[in-house]
Every structure is written in C-alpha cells, then in structure tokens.
C-alpha cells in the first residue's frame, strides 16, 4: 500500500478541470438559481439520489461522478444517505407505478427549500418505456422538476455541467 | 416444434412435464428459465453435461399448470411472476403471494386476460421468524446509496441475521409487454435497457435469438466486434465492483484506483464505439458501429495500462489484513445450493459450479478463442472477488486475441421480415442471460429475457444467514444482482 500511496503523491491528482458552462441554456438557468442557492444553501448542496425505475445505466454514470476524474465533492456537491439531509433530489428512470409512492414519500421527507433534478431521457417522459402499464411517466408526473439533464445515460460530464449550472459555479 | 432454433422446443403433456420437474429436482438438469406465453408456459432446461439446451411447453388452455416450484424451489419466483403477468395458476405452488405485481398497476395479468385491478393494493405478508429477542429491520425500497430500489426485511438476533426476505419488483417497467407487437429495432433498444450494466450482453442475447429465429448469418467481423464489446463490458463491471466491495469494507483506496481504471475502460469504449456503455452498438444483424483505424491502438494501450496497474491492486487486496478479515468466510454460498439454483457467473463459479456459456455452449467467436474459466470452492465474498480478478485477466487476454484476429469486412446483414422462434444463452458479466423470441412478419410476437439475477437473488437470502447485519452490504455487493434486469 505504501508504494501505491507514494506513487500517487508523485503523480499528482487525476482530477480534470471543471467543464466550461458555455451552454447558453444551462448558463441562463445557472444565473437564475445562483442567487437562491447562495441565499439558502450557503454555496454547497447535498444530493439524495433516487432511482425511480431506471435500467441502472444512469446510476453507473452518477457513480462515476465520485471517481478521481470528476470528484464532484470539490464543487461543494455531495451525495447523502437520507432525504432528510438533502437539499436536492437527483431522480432517474421512468417512474414505475411500483416506485411512485416511494418517490413521493422521499420528496415529502426532504426539507424545503429543495430542488428536484431529473437525470436521463426516461426521467423526462418515460423514454423508451413510455406507455407501459407499469410506468407512471417522467419524474415531473409525480414530483415537481426544476432541471432535466438529458442523455441515455447522461455522461458524467453532462451531469457535472447540469449540476454546476444549478449551483451557478460553471465558469 | 418446427422453426425453433438452434435448440428444440417440444410441447409436453402433464406426465412429461412432471418427469422433467423430477429430473430438475434430482439435479439431472438445470432450470434455465420458466415463462408464460399466450396459452402456454415454457420451461428452458440445461442438460446434465451443461452443453445441451431444450425448451418444454405445457398448454395452459385451462389457465393453470402443475407447479415446478412444488418440487424444485428455484422456480418459485418465476411462477409468481407468471401468475402476475399472465394470470396462470401454478397448481400446488408453495408460495401464492404476488411478486412483480404490487397492486399498483391499472390492470391485473397485463400480458394475459387483462383483469381490472383490485380496489386496494393487497397486503403483502412477509414470512415470519419466531423466537425470543428477534427483531425486524426493514430496509428500502429507497436505499442509502446510489443504487437501485428493492426492499429487504431482516430478522436479526442482536447483530446476527437469522432471516432475510427480499421483496423486489419495484423497477418493473413492463418490458416484455412493450416488446409484444414491436418492430425488431424497437425491441432491441428495449432489450439493451433491461439492465444498464449488461447492455452489450443483453443486446447480443436478443440479437442472437432473433438471428436464430430468422436463420440469419451475420458477417464474421460483427461476431468478433460483439465479443470485443462484451469483454470490455465485463472488465469495466468487474473493476467497478471489486473497488466497491472493498469500499463496503471501509477500504476506500481500492475504490479510488479501481474506479479510475473503470473510467479508462469506459472512455476507451466511448472512443471506439461511440458510447461509454456501448448502448445500441449491437443490433440484430450485426453491429451498428465499426472500429476505425485508431481504435486497435486505443484498446491495446488500455490493456497495457490495466496490466500495469491492476496486479499492484490485486497485491494490495491480498495483503491487507483488515480487508481479508471482512471478506474471508463472509456470506458463504454452499456449493450444493449454487448447483441446485444453477447460479451463473462469478456467483456460481466462486461456489464450485463450473459453467460458462462462452465455453460450454461455445458460441462464436469463443469457440476459436483461448481462455480459462476460473472456479473456486469457498463460496465466500473473498472467493467471488478472486473469481472476478481472474476473469479480468482472462478478458484482457481475450481482448488481445480478438484485436489480433479481427477480420475485415462488412458488419451488418439484412434480417428481413421473416417468422420463427429463436433462443440464445449469452454470458454477461453477471452470468448467463437467456433470450427467447417468437417473430411474425418482422414484428416481435413474444419475447422473454431472463437475467442471471433471477437465480442469484434467492441464494443471497441463504448466504447472508448467520452473518452480521453490518456485513450485508459486503455480501450484497459481492453478488451484485441486478434489480432492473430481474424486475424487467
């Protein structure tokens, strides 16, 4: 272990620079929300991730946000274990009818002020699963959504961009 | 049954059905899958030597069939799912509770005679454990991490788990219902989204079943590219999981290094195939993306990079006593149970069940590739980690062989709009994925996909017994069963 730690010290971090926020749509959103974020959350944001029916593709990429390349925590964004500790819900998947109540209860358990971000194409309108007897629809059908990050699944970079737009930290 | 390829399907009567069930119970055959269809149920079986597959169909014109689970417990959840989706009654079934249907759908038996739903969601009685000092710990469906939803009901005596009961079905999306009547291309998209971490393996399984049904030969280059993607997917998943298992034992250094390696695999996949998880890259008829000239170089340097870093991480895993303390002898899966349930992938192979669809069914190009199938007997978390470590090494060998021998040429063949039935068994990173389709005029009449997790989730309940509650994340991660693939 000593050798690995020593090597890591010499090589320096893998972490990459933050993506630029040159997407006009995201920039506009970022400006709008930055004031609110600074006023309410003191510049940092605790995220509770909820899988409401995804295929697990989105979770894999959300996991990647914590790897040494993206290291989301350096932006003041961190994942927490309980909705009671969260400022934001990051919801994936078409909401299945079997998960609908669990999502509503997680939303209700999150203290206000709170935001909901829907990640992935399914989370917008059900995606390829729309129309199934077992699917209620996009996240917005069940809880109010503030931001949607598209992609199937969204890449970690898309996710970072989306979340940074929300906190207004994108440069 | 004519037009069922590549293995036979036969209609059987009650006597033959019960003889097959007896052979399952006696361990002469292994249950591969059990699923419903219009007017019948199908049962896929693997022969004793693990090399021949057959499908038996029993007519459900009366709305019922003799329960398989009555004598062979691995069939229990399949039967509960058949009852939920088709409404067929398994006669003498040991468990009559619903499984996928939580009473929230606007319809009952959605793939069968479509009954109106019950006015109230019916109660779901959990199994009981009675004794002094026992308490229950309910967990989920929303878990504390970035994972899929499911419910676990632990009964514990102090810290020791005496019973675990799983309740799944939360992510049931009705995939088989959506596939019914869909064009092949749309069904392929759905198949690739059964379980995001196995999207390549699912896409190959579905594509092979369709190609078998239509008797289509795909170009040789596509065959090799599929295997290349499948091995990249396997390496990425194993790397991520080895790190995550160590992280659950509070050893975060391994997670950091393994997840960096995993990220490199995903980036190389994106550079070569245009998508980090390689979704929709495999399609019926061949593959949708071809490698460009710089791809072999990217993949060779990826393999070199992993070869340089991974052995040191393996050494770290092997030499860290605090880690071994948590993984050795934890979550032991008995080899007899693994055999009985036909557990696939590293779950079975860490418990002495030597089955690998790549080797035993030798679908191309694996019949022309050299690789070993690692098998261990201990069946604990440590054994599952070691099988995965060895599989990473084998997959790197495979990737190199594929790069050397990759033929030139076309990557797509026309599939046409024929009819027929096809079945395929493909080795995903988690184990063997079964795909069965019936096509009519270019449309999917019925498709069934069976995730390896169907046969691994139940044995997790057994493996956790006698362990402490705090070791559950470790055991669960070492199995890493799919929720979405299982719930479908």
Boltz contact constraints between the chains, C-beta under 6 A:
constraints:
  - contact:
      token1: [A, 1]
      token2: [B, 316]
      max_distance: 6.0
  - contact:
      token1: [A, 14]
      token2: [B, 260]
      max_distance: 6.0
  - contact:
      token1: [A, 49]
      token2: [B, 146]
      max_distance: 6.0
  - contact:
      token1: [A, 50]
      token2: [B, 142]
      max_distance: 6.0
  - contact:
      token1: [A, 51]
      token2: [B, 148]
      max_distance: 6.0
  - contact:
      token1: [A, 51]
      token2: [B, 149]
      max_distance: 6.0
  - contact:
      token1: [A, 53]
      token2: [B, 171]
      max_distance: 6.0
  - contact:
      token1: [A, 55]
      token2: [B, 193]
      max_distance: 6.0
  - contact:
      token1: [A, 55]
      token2: [B, 196]
      max_distance: 6.0
  - contact:
      token1: [A, 55]
      token2: [B, 484]
      max_distance: 6.0
  - contact:
      token1: [A, 56]
      token2: [B, 148]
      max_distance: 6.0
  - contact:
      token1: [A, 56]
      token2: [B, 195]
      max_distance: 6.0
  - contact:
      token1: [A, 56]
      token2: [B, 196]
      max_distance: 6.0
  - contact:
      token1: [A, 56]
      token2: [B, 197]
      max_distance: 6.0
  - contact:
      token1: [A, 56]
      token2: [B, 484]
      max_distance: 6.0
  - contact:
      token1: [A, 57]
      token2: [B, 196]
      max_distance: 6.0
  - contact:
      token1: [A, 57]
      token2: [B, 277]
      max_distance: 6.0
  - contact:
      token1: [A, 59]
      token2: [B, 146]
      max_distance: 6.0
  - contact:
      token1: [A, 60]
      token2: [B, 196]
      max_distance: 6.0
  - contact:
      token1: [A, 60]
      token2: [B, 197]
      max_distance: 6.0
  - contact:
      token1: [A, 62]
      token2: [B, 146]
      max_distance: 6.0
  - contact:
      token1: [A, 63]
      token2: [B, 146]
      max_distance: 6.0
  - contact:
      token1: [A, 67]
      token2: [B, 259]
      max_distance: 6.0
  - contact:
      token1: [A, 67]
      token2: [B, 263]
      max_distance: 6.0
  - contact:
      token1: [A, 68]
      token2: [B, 256]
      max_distance: 6.0
  - contact:
      token1: [A, 68]
      token2: [B, 260]
      max_distance: 6.0
  - contact:
      token1: [A, 69]
      token2: [B, 263]
      max_distance: 6.0
  - contact:
      token1: [A, 81]
      token2: [B, 144]
      max_distance: 6.0
  - contact:
      token1: [A, 96]
      token2: [B, 171]
      max_distance: 6.0
  - contact:
      token1: [A, 96]
      token2: [B, 173]
      max_distance: 6.0
  - contact:
      token1: [A, 97]
      token2: [B, 104]
      max_distance: 6.0
  - contact:
      token1: [A, 97]
      token2: [B, 105]
      max_distance: 6.0
  - contact:
      token1: [A, 98]
      token2: [B, 102]
      max_distance: 6.0
  - contact:
      token1: [A, 98]
      token2: [B, 104]
      max_distance: 6.0
  - contact:
      token1: [A, 98]
      token2: [B, 169]
      max_distance: 6.0
  - contact:
      token1: [A, 98]
      token2: [B, 170]
      max_distance: 6.0
  - contact:
      token1: [A, 98]
      token2: [B, 172]
      max_distance: 6.0
  - contact:
      token1: [A, 99]
      token2: [B, 149]
      max_distance: 6.0
  - contact:
      token1: [A, 99]
      token2: [B, 170]
      max_distance: 6.0
  - contact:
      token1: [A, 102]
      token2: [B, 141]
      max_distance: 6.0
  - contact:
      token1: [A, 102]
      token2: [B, 142]
      max_distance: 6.0
  - contact:
      token1: [A, 106]
      token2: [B, 142]
      max_distance: 6.0
  - contact:
      token1: [A, 128]
      token2: [B, 189]
      max_distance: 6.0
  - contact:
      token1: [A, 128]
      token2: [B, 190]
      max_distance: 6.0
  - contact:
      token1: [A, 129]
      token2: [B, 173]
      max_distance: 6.0
  - contact:
      token1: [A, 132]
      token2: [B, 173]
      max_distance: 6.0
  - contact:
      token1: [A, 132]
      token2: [B, 174]
      max_distance: 6.0
  - contact:
      token1: [A, 132]
      token2: [B, 178]
      max_distance: 6.0
  - contact:
      token1: [A, 133]
      token2: [B, 105]
      max_distance: 6.0
  - contact:
      token1: [A, 133]
      token2: [B, 107]
      max_distance: 6.0
  - contact:
      token1: [A, 133]
      token2: [B, 110]
      max_distance: 6.0
  - contact:
      token1: [A, 133]
      token2: [B, 174]
      max_distance: 6.0
  - contact:
      token1: [A, 134]
      token2: [B, 105]
      max_distance: 6.0
  - contact:
      token1: [A, 134]
      token2: [B, 172]
      max_distance: 6.0
  - contact:
      token1: [A, 134]
      token2: [B, 173]
      max_distance: 6.0
  - contact:
      token1: [A, 134]
      token2: [B, 174]
      max_distance: 6.0
  - contact:
      token1: [A, 135]
      token2: [B, 173]
      max_distance: 6.0
